[in-house]
């Protein structure tokens, strides 16, 4: 399958995963969903590494720890937001990660004083946050500001996790090993969370949803990684935003989410800002961050 097809399928699977999370959140807390999603992912990646003869021993455990900390925090907040917000809103806020990365580049250039601040990057950040204001407007009106903030912070932490994944790739760590240790971090966080909040009884439908979340996430990650390895970075980044389109469709068809015109305009601004930020970053780094999309 060509890279474009892989990316479209991956975004569809991620959006479908969001549907499963939203349905599962009726019965389970976000910590439990993270736990079972991570357990499923760890088992799948264990089988994958055994099948392909990839060693799990690592020479950089501290890097995996910090990547897991930011990544699991992002995942937990994102799952929480999906359960509380309209599906498209939660997915869009997480897709702000590209804009956050542009902001990190600006901040790094200012702090180090070694690089001129690119006005185009500044513009993408401002446009992105203007989109956030429009997307969150109905959320704030419905007294869900905290849920919106959780989704927004999940995107920021995801951007940090992406940068750490890039660093791990440069250190020679294979993607499967990165995801395996990330999954272990998710299991640890899920167990810690459920130790305080308790665990809910299972039902047949609940188990199916939990397993589906883990399988969909893992398969989508593998497809997306393959797409970025074989296709053009900017083209893949453009197609990645189809996940928002799929989420809008799922929200309307399955959850009766309203199509607020201002929120749709905000989504368009965020997508535009994200694509612009990706283009500028790709030109600056010559695609070195392509592996950062393997996990979120």
N, C-alpha and C positions, 0 to 999 in steps of 0.2 A: 504494500500500500504506500502511495506517495506521502511525503511529509504533510501536505495540506490535509489529506484524508485522516491521517493519524491525529493531527491537532484538532480537527473538528470532532472526531469521535471522543478524544480525551475531554474536551470541554463539555460535551453532552454527558459523559459519565460523571464528571465533577458536579454538574447541575443536578443530575439524578441523585447523586450522593447527598446533595443539599436537601432534596425532597425527603429522602430516607431519614436524614437527621431531624428534619422538622416533624415528621411523623413519629419518630422514636422519642422526641423530647416530650411528647404527651405522657409517656410512661416512665422515662428515665431522665435523670439529671445529666447535665453536660459532662460532668466528671466521669460518669459511668459510660457515656457514649465514647469519650476519649479513650477510656480503658479498653473497651472491647474493640474499638477501631484499631488501636495500637497493637493489641494482642493478635488480632487477625493479620495485621500487616507484618508483625514480627515473624509469625509462623510462615507466611507466604515468602518473605524475604529469606528466611532460614532455608526453606526448600529451594529457593532460587539460587542462593549462594552455593548450596551443596551440589545442585545440578550442574552449575557452571564452574565448580571448583574454585570459588572465590573464598579466600581465608577471611575470617572475621576478626582475627587479632589485629590490633591497631597500634601504631607507634605514636599517635597523637590523641590520647584519651581526653585531655583537657579541652581540645578543640571540639570534640564531639559533645562534651558536657555543655559548653556554652552554646553550641548550636542547638542542642536539645532543649536547653532552658528557654531560649527565645522562641524556638519553633513550637514547643509544646504549649507555652503561654499563649502564643498567637492562635494555635489550634483550639485551645479551650475557650478563649474569648469569642472566636469565630463561631464555634458550635453553639455557645450561649446566645449569641446574636441571632443565629439562624432560627433558634427555637422561639425567640421573642419578637422578631421583626418580620415584616414581609420578606419573602425569600429573595426577591431581586435587590432589596435594600441591603440586606446582609451580605449578599454576594458582591455587590458593587463596592461597598466599603472595604472589603478585603482586597479588591482589585486596585485599591489606592496604593498598593505597595510600590508600584513603579514611580508614582509621584513622591512618595516618601523617600525613595532612593535618590531621586533628584534633589530633594531637600538635604539629604545627608551629604551629597556631593558639594552642594553650595556651602553647607556648614563646615565641611572639612577644608574647603578652599579658603574660607574666611579665617578659620582658626590657625591653619598652617601658614597662611600668608604667602603661599608658594604658587598660587594659581589665580588667574583672573576669574572673577565671578561671571559666568555666562548669563547674560541677560535673558537669553531664550529659556534657560532652565528656570530662572526666577519666574518667568511668565507661565511656564507649565505648572509650577507649584501653585501660583495664584489662581490659575484657571481651575486646577483640580480642587482646590478648597472652595472656590465659588460653587463648583458642582456639588460638593459635600453639603454646603449650606442649603442648596435646593433639595437634595435628596433627603436630608434630615428634617426639613421644615414640617412635613406632616407627622413625622415621628415625635418631634418636640411638642407639637400641638396635642398629641395623644398621650402626653405624660410618659413618654418612653425614652427620655433623653439619655438615661443611663445605658439602656440597651444599645442606642445608637453610638454612644461613646465607646462601648465595648467593641462594637464592630470596627470603629475607626482605629482604635488602638491595636486591634488584631492585624490590621493592614500594616501599621507601623512596625510591629514586632515581626511580621512576616518579611518585611524588607530587610530587617537586621538578620533574620535567619537566612535569607537568600545570599547576603554578603558573606556570611559564615560558611555556607555551602560552597560558594566560589573559592574561599580560602582553603577549604578541605580538598576541593578538586585540584587546586594548585599544589597541595601537599602530597598528591598522588593517591588519595583515597577514592576507591571506586564508588559509584553512586549507590550500588546495592548495600555496601557496608554503611554508608552514611544513613540510608533510610532505616537499616536494621537498628542502629544505635538510637536513631530518632524514635523509633517505635518502642525501644526499651525505656526511653525517657517518658514516653506517653503512658506506658504501663505503670511506671513508678508514680507519676503524677496522678493517674486515675486511682490507684490504690490509696494514695495519701488523701485524696479528696473524699473517696467513699468511706474511708476510716472515720471521718468526721460527720459526713452527711448520711451514711448508711446506703444500703443497696436495695433496689426494688425487686419484687418477685418477677420472675420471667413468665412470659406467655409465648405461645408458638409464633405469633405475629411479631412480637418484640424481638425474639431471637433472630428471626429472618431479617428484620430491619438492621439489627446490630451487625450481623455478618455481612449484609449487603453494603453497609457503610465502609467496612474494612476492605472488602473485595473491590468495590468500585473505585475507592481512593487509590489502592495499590495498582490496579490495572491502568487507571488513568495516568498515574505518575509514570509508569513504564512507557506508555504510548507517547506521552508528552516529551519524555527524555529522548526517545527515538526520533521524534519529529525535529527537535532542536539539533540533534546530531546530524541529520541528513538534509534538513531544509534551511532556508534563509531565516536569520534571526528575526528581522523586522516583519516578514510575512507571517511567521509563526506567532509573533506577539500580537499582530493584528487579528489573526484567527482566534487567538486565545480569548479575546473579548466576546466571542460568540457565547461564552459561558453566561454572560449577563443576559443576552437575548434569550437563551434557553430558560434561564431562571425567571425572566419576566413571563414567558409563555406558561411555564409550570405554575407560577404564582396565580395567574389569571384563571387557568383551567382547573387547577386542583384546590386552590385555597381561596378563590374569589377575591384576590388582592386587587384593589382599585388601580386603574391606570391614571395616576395623577400627572397632568401635563408638565407641571414644574419639576416633579421628580424625574420624569423622562428627560427633560432638558438637562437636569443635573447629571443624569447618567451619561448623556451625550458629552457633556463637558469633561467628565472624569475619563471617559474612554479616549477623547481627543487628547487630553493632557497626558494620559498614560502612554499613548502611542508616540506623542512628541518626545516625551522623556526617554522612552525606549530608543527612539531613533538617535537622539543626541548622545545617549550613553553608549550605544553600539558604535557610533562613529568615534567616540573618545577611547573606548577600550578594545575596539576591533573584535567584538564578539566574545571576549574572554569570560563573560558571565553566563554563557549559554546553559551551563549545567545547573544554574541556580533555580531553574524551574522544576527540578525533579521532585521537590517536596515543599510543602507549605507549612 
